[in-house]
Amino acid sequence: MHELLLFGQVPSSRHDQVLNILAGVAAMQPVQVLEKHLVFKPNRLPASARPVQVGGAQDIQKSQVQALQAQNQGDLFYLRLVAEPSSTTLKGQGDGGLNAKVEGSDEIMLDVREANGGLVGDIQSTAPTEGDSQTWTLQYRDLPEVVQPGRRQITSRLMADIPITSGDPVQFMKALDYTHTATYLLAGHRFTHLSASILLHRLFLPAKPFQEIFNVSSKDISQARLLDPSGTYILQAAVRVQDGSKVETMTKGSLELLSLKETLKGVVELDMGDRLALDTRVR
Amino acid sequence: MAESLSLSLQALPTVNKDKKSLEYLIERINEQKGSFRNVTEESLEEEIQISHNGEAETSDDDVLETVDDVEDLKSNREAITTAREEILKQVFQAHSESAQALDFVSLLLSKYSPNQSQTTLSTFIKQNLPLGSLGGEVTQAPQVSELEKQNAKLASIGWRMKSLNSTADSLLKSASRLEEEVEKETRYWSQALAVKEKGWSLSRLPREKHTLGVRYGFAEAYSDFRDRGLAALRREEDGSLSLDRGFRSIGDRTIRVRLLHQGKQIASSMTAASKPSIADSVEAEILNARNSIFDEELHHEIHREARNLVNQGVRCVGTSVLIPFKSNKQLEIDLVSTEDISRDNAAEDNIVSSRMVENATLVLRILLSYAHRQNHQSRSKKPPALRESKPPRPLYPILKPVVEYLQHRSQVRALQTFLAEVRATIGKAGLNLTVGKSESSYDIASISAVATKSEDSSKIEALVQQLTSPLHSTIAINIIDGSTVVNLDIQTTLSLPEGTTFNVVNKESPLQSPIYQLPRSTQYTTLVDVENCITHLTTLSTLHHLLSKFSDWRTCSTHGTSIMRNRSGTRDREIVSLALAKGQLSMTWQRSGSLNDQGLWTWEAEDLEGNGETRSIFDVLQRLQ
């Protein structure tokens, strides 16, 4: 699957106004979005573990082995686990967050999990329990394609979203030999305009280590620290294309995105993202 | 020293031979020194001296001075050139003027002394004009009297007055015109404001930027209908607001549901009472336009769906859709123009409405609104990835619930009639069977129960979901004094498994009864099957009941419909068989060994001829002792 993207910036003072305009453009009410993102880094194979190539160009190898070797020597990419609470949980936890406040203390707030089973602090047991109504997705994003000058100014990249239906996603990532490196929260609103998904959001850094905020709730946001202290919102307009090799659909998607850019001219200037800033390769 | 080395790649200057000529040199000296008058021997020597001393001595000031000099020189030269050009222009002008004057005089004189004047005439005139073609004469100015002068003055004053008056008039006229215009504009805008205050959304027309439009269409409708839901608000001659729905509008239309019996109309949803109001104001017109576009879309969607429901007996004939309803009856849905309706209604006043057709119309409209709501929900979800082929537009379930309901109701009614008949029949024989009230999922009670359970936002959706989900009805039957309780569960759906299914559940039966040994739950798909089943169950429990009353009888076979007894002391065997069919319960009695010893008693639900048995089955059996 391919993803076509345009980005824009909205200062926090204009947030409400832009939200209103977007609701008008998309002819729908904004949908609240709250996601927790866990970033995982692959552990590089030690040099000794790599198969040593001998015989230079005259070495005849099976294609499978060649493919494996190419994989070993190729780029490694960060992966992302995204947790999204179901809408009912979001509402319920919002209320619960207020009730569960302990002794007015600033940093301690009872997690729903904590209240239910007291599993906090156990790093290993991050498996979703029965009470968890959040969906996990494993996300892969490629390095955006190089845009030739004169072509459409749109970020285009290969992507894959794999929904995780059962099991412990964190354990799974460990088993894949990935290390957890960062956690952030994404909060904002989503709109749908034709086949484009518009996301007006901000990123937060959690106040607590990630294991303790296994469940995402709005109270986490109230504690979290803004990644960008100015409070600027990011507007991301994305069109997903099933098959990136089909020129026609890619053109259709990018034209739609560009027409959205034209519609929002004067409201938010949408532009393509910086290719290297969106680099997901491990250095 | 590589960096200090700079090479010039210019071509070597070629020495032009002409440049050594005296003429060129004089010009150069003029360029360089300004004039020969400034060049003296001393000045030249001084210059040579300076150049010998080296360029190092030339100070910055000198350079600046020379630059200034050069600039002075340049501007001087430019001034001179422009002045020269100016002089030349004047001279040419003078020349041409004088030449023209000369030509004129020469041509005038050419009449009297052609030879002489020919010498001064220009060649152009000579070639193109004949000589002496211009003449001169002395004239005298006419004598104008004082009176005439006075008259002319008065006339001029009169003209001026007249034109001033007309100017004043036209100004007044435009003032009054402006006043009228203001009045019209005020009327237009106040009416537009009234429309706005009614809650209609006003906007600029996308094609005509200077026209106000009103949006009355439905945002979630199919694009054809959605785009048509916009009309221009134009200003009439008198300033009143008028709705312009464009060329595609064909007047207001509305959905009409009629009940037909063998092609003849019995009831119609369009009666004189329900006649749509005639639009007397713009707001009413907008409202009618909205109703019309909604009904047009509804008709379109119904037609689309009807083609998929042909297997259910739904037919599309021309623009109308026919749904089978009971025997010989049909529901006809069509789209009619409101004008036709009022004309038709005037012609025949005897059109009656019935709750049936009114409810059908209402349900169709509710279901389209619900489909719109669903569209909005799916549109607000995360969009799917773009593919090459667009997913086809799904059919809205609008006719389906109606057809389902009609089928379900007719099945339930048929079953209820049958049960009533059975009850009446065996009641005649002194047995009783109670049929409970049917409880349906579409009953007001069950729907409101669902609605109160769900949250506020989804209350309406829960209501409609009850309509669109498979229909359920349950009937409880109590056979013979509550010894056997059977639950009938009737479910109708047009999605797979299609049709009506009857689920017969034996809730309660005596342990010794043969019914107890039957499967507790059985499923049937036709009414005949379930009728047979109930007949069988009733017969079995009747026999069981008889056995419990008369202890000398016993069953012939477990699930048979006859009982027998051996006469004490003899080898004779008596057999009694029961048969329940078509509103008639018949009992036959036969004694083996003797052909004459047999009897037949029948109990009929509707004993018209009076030949049915009047005693109860117990009395009859008692007599056999």
Interface residues (C-beta under 8 A of the other chain):
Chain A: M1 A27 M28 Q29 V31 R190 T192 L194 S195 A196 S197 V239 R240 V241 Q242 D243 K246 E248 T249 K252 G253
Chain B: A219 H376 R379 S380 K381 K382 P383 P384 A385 L386 R387 E388
